[in-house]
Amino acid sequence: MILINTAKAGVISDAPTLSHVGLNIFNFLLSVAGGIVIISIVISGILYLVAGGNEKRISQAKNAMLNAIIGAIIILGVKVIVITIEKFI
């Protein structure tokens, strides 16, 4: 009869700290936000292509692209701050 090890209990010092869990969650959220930025850039490009010379729709597509790029810059800035904080923790 073969026994299967279902769980290996470690010592409590092996558990991640609350700050590391928070940083992991924050990094995940930044990754999701980055994906949303990519999707919004693609959508604004499609809006620009289907504008058909309509100046109002072209302007809306350009504003959407500008907002997506600003969002990407903010996300990258926050990512740099998170990496810097991670080095100190």
C-alpha positions, 0 to 999 in steps of 0.5 A: 500500500502506497501512502500519498503525501497530501501536504507538507507542513512547513514552519511559520517562518516560511510563510510570505509576509503580508507586505510580500502578499500585498506586492504580489497582488499589486503586481498582478493588478498592474499586469491586468491594467497593462492588458487593458491599456493594450486592448484600449490602444487596439480599440482606438486604432480600430475606431480611427480606421473606421472613422471614414473621414468623419472629423468628430470620430477621428478626434474621438479616436485620437483622444482615446489613443492619447488617454491609453498612452497616458494610462500606460505611462502612469502604469509604468511609473507605478511599476517603477515605484513598486519595484523600488519599494520591493527592494527595500522590503 
